[in-house]
Amino acid sequence: MNTLFTSRLNGIFILSCNPAIINNLIDDFGWSIQSRDVKDPDHPDWVHVTAKASLMGAAVFCTHHCKDCKVIGPDKLKEKVIENLKAGLALYE
């Protein structure tokens, strides 16, 4: 398991993800991820998962997989991902 994503664990994060990236979730967060029986109305084929990770690790993962992953909670993680995406977009404007 990658220590970037698990060092200083400080939260449980809820994500809606394209099933195509489940292997990436396992690689980065380990087998502690759990799927939830919840449907995302915007992406009915996606799965909801919970994962234990540091805020930084979860933000890096969600930013990297921004086309295949949406943060459901907590808001602090959502804000960090939005901040990362805006900073990246600014490089191209």
Buried (B, 14 or more C-beta within 10 A) or exposed (E): EBEEBBEEEEBBBBBBBBEEBBEBBBEBBBEBBEEEEEEBEEEEEBBBBBBBBBBBBBBBBBBBBBEBBBBBEBEBBBEBBBEBEEEEEEEEE
